[in-house]
Amino acid sequence: MTTLVEGKHPGGFLVWEAFRDYTRETITIASGLLEPGTVLGRITASGKYAAHDPAAVDGTETAVALLWGRADASAGEVVAVAVVRGPAIVNRHDLVFAGTPTEGEIAAAHAALLAAGILLR
């Protein structure tokens, strides 16, 4: 029997948001193959976004947004949609972190998102 595996859906992490035209923005992803719900950081020098990396020193060390849908920037920059501000509530279990962050790094990312008005439940 064939086993079917359902992947992540665009916005599947979202529980509630005030107004989509306020909480979401069109952004540029600088690099990577990213899934919906990926925690993003903003590259200070360019203003573009990439996967949140707590060890970085380019701006992506601070979590600032959540990717709405899948984005493939492995061959170059792509335009995507992200939740960049609240009020919004998201399911913390549906978020995607690059690499293997520690519990402390995850807690710091949650706190940074809360500062942007994105509450994790």
PyRosetta script that sets phi, psi and omega in degrees:
from pyrosetta import init, pose_from_sequence

init()
pose = pose_from_sequence("MTTLVEGKHPGGFLVWEAFRDYTRETITIASGLLEPGTVLGRITASGKYAAHDPAAVDGTETAVALLWGRADASAGEVVAVAVVRGPAIVNRHDLVFAGTPTEGEIAAAHAALLAAGILLR")
pose.set_psi(1, 137.1)
pose.set_omega(1, -180.0)
pose.set_phi(2, -76.7)
pose.set_psi(2, 133.5)
pose.set_omega(2, 176.7)
pose.set_phi(3, -99.2)
pose.set_psi(3, 124.9)
pose.set_omega(3, 178.0)
pose.set_phi(4, -98.5)
pose.set_psi(4, 138.1)
pose.set_omega(4, 179.2)
pose.set_phi(5, -119.5)
pose.set_psi(5, 121.7)
pose.set_omega(5, -179.7)
pose.set_phi(6, -92.4)
pose.set_psi(6, 127.4)
pose.set_omega(6, 179.9)
pose.set_phi(7, -84.8)
pose.set_psi(7, -171.8)
pose.set_omega(7, 178.9)
pose.set_phi(8, -75.9)
pose.set_psi(8, 144.3)
pose.set_omega(8, 179.8)
pose.set_phi(9, -102.0)
pose.set_psi(9, 149.0)
pose.set_omega(9, 175.3)
pose.set_phi(10, -54.9)
pose.set_psi(10, 127.0)
pose.set_omega(10, 178.1)
pose.set_phi(11, 71.8)
pose.set_psi(11, 8.0)
pose.set_omega(11, -178.4)
pose.set_phi(12, -62.2)
pose.set_psi(12, -19.9)
pose.set_omega(12, 179.9)
pose.set_phi(13, -80.5)
pose.set_psi(13, -16.0)
pose.set_omega(13, -173.4)
pose.set_phi(14, -78.9)
pose.set_psi(14, 128.8)
pose.set_omega(14, 175.6)
pose.set_phi(15, -96.3)
pose.set_psi(15, -43.7)
pose.set_omega(15, -177.8)
pose.set_phi(16, -161.1)
pose.set_psi(16, 146.4)
pose.set_omega(16, 171.2)
pose.set_phi(17, -145.7)
pose.set_psi(17, 151.1)
pose.set_omega(17, -177.1)
pose.set_phi(18, -66.0)
pose.set_psi(18, -64.0)
pose.set_omega(18, -179.9)
pose.set_phi(19, -142.6)
pose.set_psi(19, 122.4)
pose.set_omega(19, -175.8)
pose.set_phi(20, -61.7)
pose.set_psi(20, -30.8)
pose.set_omega(20, 179.6)
pose.set_phi(21, -72.1)
pose.set_psi(21, -14.0)
pose.set_omega(21, 177.6)
pose.set_phi(22, -98.1)
pose.set_psi(22, -42.6)
pose.set_omega(22, -173.6)
pose.set_phi(23, -80.6)
pose.set_psi(23, -24.8)
pose.set_omega(23, -176.1)
pose.set_phi(24, -106.9)
pose.set_psi(24, 151.0)
pose.set_omega(24, 174.9)
pose.set_phi(25, -141.2)
pose.set_psi(25, 156.0)
pose.set_omega(25, 170.8)
pose.set_phi(26, -82.9)
pose.set_psi(26, 128.2)
pose.set_omega(26, -176.5)
pose.set_phi(27, -128.4)
pose.set_psi(27, 173.4)
pose.set_omega(27, 174.6)
pose.set_phi(28, -113.0)
pose.set_psi(28, 124.6)
pose.set_omega(28, 175.6)
pose.set_phi(29, -90.5)
pose.set_psi(29, 125.3)
pose.set_omega(29, -175.5)
pose.set_phi(30, -76.8)
pose.set_psi(30, -39.4)
pose.set_omega(30, -176.6)
pose.set_phi(31, -163.7)
pose.set_psi(31, 160.7)
pose.set_omega(31, 173.7)
pose.set_phi(32, 103.3)
pose.set_psi(32, 162.2)
pose.set_omega(32, 173.3)
pose.set_phi(33, -106.9)
pose.set_psi(33, 106.6)
pose.set_omega(33, -169.7)
pose.set_phi(34, -117.3)
pose.set_psi(34, 141.2)
pose.set_omega(34, -179.3)
pose.set_phi(35, -94.6)
pose.set_psi(35, 160.0)
pose.set_omega(35, 175.2)
pose.set_phi(36, -56.3)
pose.set_psi(36, 138.4)
pose.set_omega(36, -179.3)
pose.set_phi(37, 88.6)
pose.set_psi(37, 3.2)
pose.set_omega(37, 178.6)
pose.set_phi(38, -66.7)
pose.set_psi(38, 132.6)
pose.set_omega(38, 176.7)
pose.set_phi(39, -75.3)
pose.set_psi(39, 128.4)
pose.set_omega(39, -175.7)
pose.set_phi(40, -112.5)
pose.set_psi(40, 150.9)
pose.set_omega(40, 169.4)
pose.set_phi(41, -118.5)
pose.set_psi(41, 160.1)
pose.set_omega(41, -178.5)
pose.set_phi(42, -108.4)
pose.set_psi(42, 126.4)
pose.set_omega(42, 179.1)
pose.set_phi(43, -71.8)
pose.set_psi(43, 119.1)
pose.set_omega(43, -174.2)
pose.set_phi(44, -59.8)
pose.set_psi(44, -44.5)
pose.set_omega(44, -174.6)
pose.set_phi(45, -66.7)
pose.set_psi(45, -35.1)
pose.set_omega(45, -173.8)
pose.set_phi(46, -110.8)
pose.set_psi(46, -20.5)
pose.set_omega(46, -175.3)
pose.set_phi(47, 80.2)
pose.set_psi(47, 2.3)
pose.set_omega(47, 178.2)
pose.set_phi(48, -86.4)
pose.set_psi(48, 167.1)
pose.set_omega(48, -175.3)
pose.set_phi(49, -111.7)
pose.set_psi(49, 153.0)
pose.set_omega(49, 175.4)
pose.set_phi(50, -151.0)
pose.set_psi(50, 170.9)
pose.set_omega(50, 178.6)
pose.set_phi(51, -57.2)
pose.set_psi(51, 138.2)
pose.set_omega(51, 177.5)
pose.set_phi(52, -59.0)
pose.set_psi(52, 130.7)
pose.set_omega(52, -179.5)
pose.set_phi(53, -135.2)
pose.set_psi(53, 102.1)
pose.set_omega(53, -177.4)
pose.set_phi(54, -58.6)
pose.set_psi(54, -22.2)
pose.set_omega(54, -178.6)
pose.set_phi(55, -89.0)
pose.set_psi(55, -6.0)
pose.set_omega(55, -175.9)
pose.set_phi(56, -77.1)
pose.set_psi(56, 167.1)
pose.set_omega(56, 175.5)
pose.set_phi(57, -132.5)
pose.set_psi(57, 21.4)
pose.set_omega(57, -177.9)
pose.set_phi(58, -105.9)
pose.set_psi(58, 6.4)
pose.set_omega(58, -177.6)
pose.set_phi(59, 111.4)
pose.set_psi(59, -25.9)
pose.set_omega(59, -179.6)
pose.set_phi(60, -74.5)
pose.set_psi(60, -2.8)
pose.set_omega(60, 176.8)
pose.set_phi(61, -72.1)
pose.set_psi(61, -14.3)
pose.set_omega(61, 178.0)
pose.set_phi(62, -108.0)
pose.set_psi(62, 124.3)
pose.set_omega(62, 177.9)
pose.set_phi(63, -72.6)
pose.set_psi(63, 128.2)
pose.set_omega(63, -177.3)
pose.set_phi(64, -130.9)
pose.set_psi(64, -12.8)
pose.set_omega(64, -174.7)
pose.set_phi(65, -160.9)
pose.set_psi(65, 169.6)
pose.set_omega(65, 177.1)
pose.set_phi(66, -127.7)
pose.set_psi(66, 128.5)
pose.set_omega(66, -178.5)
pose.set_phi(67, -69.6)
pose.set_psi(67, 129.7)
pose.set_omega(67, -177.2)
pose.set_phi(68, -73.0)
pose.set_psi(68, -50.7)
pose.set_omega(68, -177.5)
pose.set_phi(69, -130.2)
pose.set_psi(69, 178.6)
pose.set_omega(69, -179.3)
pose.set_phi(70, -64.7)
pose.set_psi(70, 142.0)
pose.set_omega(70, 177.9)
pose.set_phi(71, -137.7)
pose.set_psi(71, 126.1)
pose.set_omega(71, 178.4)
pose.set_phi(72, -110.4)
pose.set_psi(72, 94.3)
pose.set_omega(72, 178.0)
pose.set_phi(73, -107.1)
pose.set_psi(73, 26.6)
pose.set_omega(73, -178.9)
pose.set_phi(74, -69.9)
pose.set_psi(74, -24.4)
pose.set_omega(74, 178.9)
pose.set_phi(75, -104.7)
pose.set_psi(75, 2.4)
pose.set_omega(75, -178.8)
pose.set_phi(76, 149.2)
pose.set_psi(76, 172.5)
pose.set_omega(76, -177.3)
pose.set_phi(77, -57.9)
pose.set_psi(77, 146.3)
pose.set_omega(77, 174.3)
pose.set_phi(78, -138.4)
pose.set_psi(78, 155.4)
pose.set_omega(78, 176.1)
pose.set_phi(79, -90.0)
pose.set_psi(79, 139.4)
pose.set_omega(79, -178.8)
pose.set_phi(80, -147.8)
pose.set_psi(80, 175.5)
pose.set_omega(80, 177.3)
pose.set_phi(81, -113.4)
pose.set_psi(81, 141.5)
pose.set_omega(81, 179.0)
pose.set_phi(82, -140.8)
pose.set_psi(82, 152.0)
pose.set_omega(82, 169.9)
pose.set_phi(83, -83.5)
pose.set_psi(83, 114.1)
pose.set_omega(83, -174.3)
pose.set_phi(84, -111.6)
pose.set_psi(84, -10.9)
pose.set_omega(84, 179.6)
pose.set_phi(85, -157.3)
pose.set_psi(85, 161.3)
pose.set_omega(85, 175.9)
pose.set_phi(86, -98.9)
pose.set_psi(86, -175.5)
pose.set_omega(86, 13.9)
pose.set_phi(87, -79.5)
pose.set_psi(87, 130.4)
pose.set_omega(87, 177.0)
pose.set_phi(88, -153.6)
pose.set_psi(88, 151.5)
pose.set_omega(88, 175.4)
pose.set_phi(89, -123.5)
pose.set_psi(89, 132.0)
pose.set_omega(89, -179.9)
pose.set_phi(90, -128.4)
pose.set_psi(90, 156.7)
pose.set_omega(90, 177.3)
pose.set_phi(91, -83.2)
pose.set_psi(91, 113.0)
pose.set_omega(91, -176.2)
pose.set_phi(92, -63.5)
pose.set_psi(92, -24.4)
pose.set_omega(92, -179.9)
pose.set_phi(93, -75.6)
pose.set_psi(93, -14.9)
pose.set_omega(93, 179.7)
pose.set_phi(94, -96.7)
pose.set_psi(94, 0.7)
pose.set_omega(94, 180.0)
pose.set_phi(95, -79.4)
pose.set_psi(95, 150.4)
pose.set_omega(95, -178.2)
pose.set_phi(96, -115.3)
pose.set_psi(96, 124.2)
pose.set_omega(96, 176.2)
pose.set_phi(97, -108.9)
pose.set_psi(97, 137.6)
pose.set_omega(97, 175.6)
pose.set_phi(98, -72.2)
pose.set_psi(98, 142.9)
pose.set_omega(98, 178.0)
pose.set_phi(99, 70.0)
pose.set_psi(99, -150.3)
pose.set_omega(99, 179.3)
pose.set_phi(100, -128.5)
pose.set_psi(100, 79.4)
pose.set_omega(100, -178.9)
pose.set_phi(101, -68.8)
pose.set_psi(101, 152.9)
pose.set_omega(101, 177.3)
pose.set_phi(102, -77.1)
pose.set_psi(102, 168.0)
pose.set_omega(102, 177.7)
pose.set_phi(103, -60.2)
pose.set_psi(103, -37.3)
pose.set_omega(103, 178.2)
pose.set_phi(104, -65.4)
pose.set_psi(104, -40.1)
pose.set_omega(104, 178.2)
pose.set_phi(105, -67.8)
pose.set_psi(105, -36.9)
pose.set_omega(105, 176.9)
pose.set_phi(106, -66.5)
pose.set_psi(106, -42.6)
pose.set_omega(106, 178.6)
pose.set_phi(107, -62.4)
pose.set_psi(107, -39.2)
pose.set_omega(107, 178.5)
pose.set_phi(108, -66.0)
pose.set_psi(108, -38.8)
pose.set_omega(108, 177.2)
pose.set_phi(109, -65.1)
pose.set_psi(109, -42.0)
pose.set_omega(109, 177.5)
pose.set_phi(110, -60.6)
pose.set_psi(110, -42.6)
pose.set_omega(110, 179.2)
pose.set_phi(111, -64.5)
pose.set_psi(111, -39.5)
pose.set_omega(111, 178.5)
pose.set_phi(112, -66.1)
pose.set_psi(112, -39.8)
pose.set_omega(112, 177.5)
pose.set_phi(113, -67.3)
pose.set_psi(113, -38.2)
pose.set_omega(113, 177.2)
pose.set_phi(114, -61.8)
pose.set_psi(114, -36.6)
pose.set_omega(114, 177.0)
pose.set_phi(115, -62.0)
pose.set_psi(115, -25.7)
pose.set_omega(115, 177.5)
pose.set_phi(116, -90.0)
pose.set_psi(116, 3.3)
pose.set_omega(116, 178.3)
pose.set_phi(117, 89.8)
pose.set_psi(117, 11.1)
pose.set_omega(117, 179.1)
pose.set_phi(118, -100.6)
pose.set_psi(118, 106.6)
pose.set_omega(118, -176.7)
pose.set_phi(119, -89.7)
pose.set_psi(119, 133.0)
pose.set_omega(119, 179.4)
pose.set_phi(120, -104.6)
pose.set_psi(120, 131.4)
pose.set_omega(120, 179.0)
pose.set_phi(121, -118.1)
pose.dump_pdb("model.pdb")
